[in-house]
């Protein structure tokens, strides 16, 4: 029996990866169980998927420790840390999870595979399909070949591939993730990304408005709640593929509504 735990932000495709993996296992006539777990805020909240694959019947769908863990983002770490053992294979997005978040689990993790999924997705594909890169990495560890996972992907997502270009992009990302996992150097250092860069900061002589990209999911609450319409969506997209907000600092009245409204602490307003 293999126990797998996937953890990320709602909207990153955690549950989609779980469905494809269980589909691939069932195509091999293996027994599977899959239990999704997420909070009220499905998009942007922490999303977990518990998967088991076995030759015999599976008596219970939950478990206390995992054989394989896939972590998609910083907020996933706290959710998975108690499931790690000396034998757990820990797959993580080394371009999205900062070293500060990995520090508490470094003494626990003995087997790690760092895949820079977010970085590769942004540079070569689309931020919306970083999950396909991590799917490929997981598939390799489960000893699925590329054709098996492609077939399961088509069965799960076939009607969502609106164009041949979108289909090719997803399958190419899947193949790249599988190759990266296959060629990963097990002796490499267990590290994540550096401290997140503040990509957006506006200031005048009265106030400074800052948006933290590692937390902002582009939900738009700050845009809709701003009483003077000083915040608008711009072209930059975040880790969920959504447009991110920017402020017109001249219009901003420093009321703090955006900071109080943001569910993820992604905005800070400081009065001088």
Residue, then its C-alpha position, 0 to 999 in steps of 0.5 A: x500500500x502506498x499512501x500519498x498526501x498532496x498539499x497546496x492552495x485551493x486553485x492550484x490543481x491539487x485535487x486534479x492531480x489526485x484524480x489523475x493519479x487515481x485514474x492511472x492506478x485504476x487503469x492498472x486494476x489497482x485499488x485506490x482511495x481518494x479523499x479531498x480536504x479543504x476549508x470553506x474558502x476552496x480557492x486560495x485556502x489550503x487544499x489537501x488530497x489523501x490518496x492510497x494505492x494498493x493491491x488489496x482492499x483499502x480498509x480506511x481512506x485516511x492515514x497518519x503518515x505518508x509514503x510520498x508528500x507533494x507540497x505546492x506552496x508555503x502554506x502547505x508545509x504546516x499542514x503536512x509536517x506531522x505526516x513525515x517519517x524517515x521513509x517519506x519521499x518529499x516532493x516540493x516546489x523549490x521555486x515557490x516554497x521559501x527556505x524559511x518555511x522548509x526550516x522546521x521540517x529539515x530535520x525530519x525529511x530524509x528523502x527530498x526532490x525539489x522541482x522548480x515547478x512555478x518557475x518553469x511554468x512561468x517561463x515556458x508554459x503558464x502559471x495555471x499548469x504548474x500542477x502538471x509539472x508536479x504531477x509528472x514528478x509524482x508519477x515517476x516516483x509511483x513508477x507510472x510511465x508517461x503514456x499511462x499518465x497521459x491517458x489518465x489525464x485525457x480521461x480526467x481533463x479531456x473536455x477541458x482542453x479547448x485547443x490543441x495548443x492547450x493540450x500540448x502545453x499541459x502534456x509537455x509540462x507533465x513530461x518535463x516534470x517526469x523527466x526532472x524527477x527521474x534525473x534529480x540529484x538525490x545528493x543536492x541540498x534540501x533548500x527552497x527559494x530565497x526570501x520572497x521579493x516585494x514586487x510591488x510597493x508604492x509610496x508618497x510623503x504620507x503613506x506606503x502601500x505594499x503587496x506581497x506576491x507570495x500571499x496574494x491570490x488575486x481574489x479582488x476583495x481589496x479592489x471591490x472594497x476600496x472606497x475611492x477606487x484607488x486599487x485596480x487589477x493590472x496585467x501581472x498575474x499571481x501563482x493561481x494565474x489571476x490578475x493582481x491588484x495595484x494601487x494609485x497612490x495619489x488616490x489612496x486615502x490610507x483608510x486601511x480598508x484593503x489591509x483589513x479586508x485581505x483574507x491572506x495578509x497580502x497587503x500592508x499599508x503604513x502611514x508615515 
